[in-house]
Amino acid sequence: HWVRTSASAADVAADAAAAVQAARTPPGGIATLVLPADCAWNDGAQPAAALAPPPRAAVAPQAIRDAARALRSGEPAMLLLSNEALGEAGLRAAQRVAHASGAKLRTPTQVPRMARGRGRVPVDRIPYVVDAALKVLAGTRHLILAGAKPPVGFFAYPGKPSTLWPRDCTLHVLARAEQDTVGALDALADELGAPRAVPVPDPGPVPELQQGPFKPDAFGHALAALLPEQAIVAEDAVTSGRALFAPTFAAAPHDWIQLTGGAIGHAFPAATGAAIACPDRKVVCLQADGAGMYSLQALWTQARERLDVVNVVFANRRYAILQGELAAVGAAPGPASRELFDLARPEIRWTRLAEGMGVEAARVDTLEAFADAFRAACARRGPFLIEFLI
């Protein structure tokens, strides 16, 4: 955590440039600049030049050789990709390694930013549910970390492991998050004799639109069919979003942003920031209703700045994730916990909340109505909210 206090108004610009540089230093961090009150009125301030962040550190050649040796062993191997490895260049490099070695590719359960869709290498996530994650990693003898941390369960559960890799699996750190992960993956591919260009797996045809009430799989297929090209998806759908990844491999090319920590309500502000950063791209916000109550003021910013965001709120009227976690530790929900996790008394009407913030909104309860509303919202500029009753 970078912290500095400006001594005078004359220092503010240079200190601010240093703060931005610190925040952008790989792998990204937090910078805090403290301004004494008199900096607001004292003279002496002058503009300062921007400071470029330092380049990513190269990976040691021995790490490349160690990973190559593991992959040449013939034992089941997996590359776990995160951070820089999830851009287009990183995914292509990882696919070269997989092509030459037969290793599987996976990402952590939550991805900070990932290039996805048709023409990009389709890499699925390690599941959130511990039992499912253990099944995905079962039999792996070599787990190679490329910009990722070792996979662990999000919470602890009685009788279940917190570490998700098998006991007889060896962890290999190819590159840490702050290092040149893309360069390391390409060097590893070269060490294995992989061709410079390898085919990208075909994700299959674009999924067709579905009908009827909300179901996670069906919604994922609908989103894949409707997503505009080069859209940015900010996702905090929680339990409503666990089936979104697989169908959207065949969607139009897009970027996917998730929260990688435990806070909820991330999608509204993340979508707002993405729309400010990329005003020429449509932003799609997928937000769970309970989580969205922590950050709905972002809708006002979207309206004020006329940001091009389509917000989809999954309105199940409850904290389903907390109900699931309570059951996962073997607890029997009682009246108090059921009341605590309920959002139906009083009913939250997202259309009215959005309109009160200056954002037009519509309420739907079928996939057909959602498709109509989503197409209409994408055909215009400016913020819009779709409340999907589920």
Phi, psi and omega in degrees: 000116180275129180224134175212148174245125178289133182279333182204169178299328181294339183269348192298313185298312180295321178294321179294320177298319178294324179295316179296319178299317180296318180294331182267358178293128183306138006269018188101142183203193182252131176234132181238121177248121181262126181249116173301151187302324185290350174295340181284340183231346179286152179278170173113352182287137177224150177299154177232149179288147176293148179249126180288143176290154179293152179292159177293141180287140178289150177279141180297139180304329181296326178296323177296313182295321180296317179295320179296320179297318178296319181289331179280352184293340183084356178277152182304131184225154178220139171260126176257117190251137173206173177055235186300333181292347183266002170282173183301317182295319180294319179293321177296318179296318178296323178294327174300316179297314180297321180297320184278334189244341186081006179293148175278156177242136176214161171245165170300171181302323180237135184248136179293316176197134184218135173280123187222174176100179185302135182092348176257153181293121181279111180237122183273165181272157165290129184300154178289317183291129188302314182300319179292322178295318179299323179294319180296321184270352182301137179086351180289128180257338178224119178247114185256121185266118179243091183076007184243159173267161176302139185285127178228159177293149182291322175234167174265145181226144180297131176077008181234147181286152174272327175274136192261350180272153182297156182295330181266016179265136177262131176271136177233126178267105175283313181207137173277167186301328183274355183266174181281084185291320181296315177299322180293319179294318178294320178295322177295317178299318177297318179300327180274357180077026181287145174296157182294326179237129178232155182292145174272128180305139179281120181283359181093182183293157176297128180302150179271157177296144181253168180235162175099193181288171180296131166221140186306313180296314182296320178296320177302319177294319179297315179299319180298323181287333188258343190297127179291155178294138180064024174291159171248123181255120173256115191241122171219051185278349177056236185293336179283350187249008186287346179252018185277330191293308187301311181296327186278000169300330182264007178284174173299154180305137182202170173248144183238127182241131176228162168282137179254006177247206185253358179289155177239160184093020187286326193293318180304304181291326179295318177296321178298313178296320180297321180292326176291319182288326185230073185293346180269003182240141176287134178250132179244121182254123178248106191233126172292148187291315180297316178295323182295339179293346179277346190213023186293346177297344176298334178298324179296320177296319177301317180292316183297319183267002179055050185276146187269078185233131170257111181265127176244118180253124178272106189260086175263000174063029178197162172271081185295327180297322180288325175297318179294320180292325178296317178293326184293335177266008175085013181274143176266118182295137177247186182303321184293314181291322178297321178291321182296322185271001184271138178240017185262357183227097000279162180294134175268122179254102184293331178297319180288322176300315181297313181297326176294336176269358180093015181249127175296151186208159176218153179244132181228158177223009175225160178293328177295315179293323177299314181301317179297314182293320182293317178300315181297319180293323180286338182280353181235168176257155179107166185284147177211149179234133175246117176267113181260110179284123184228000000 
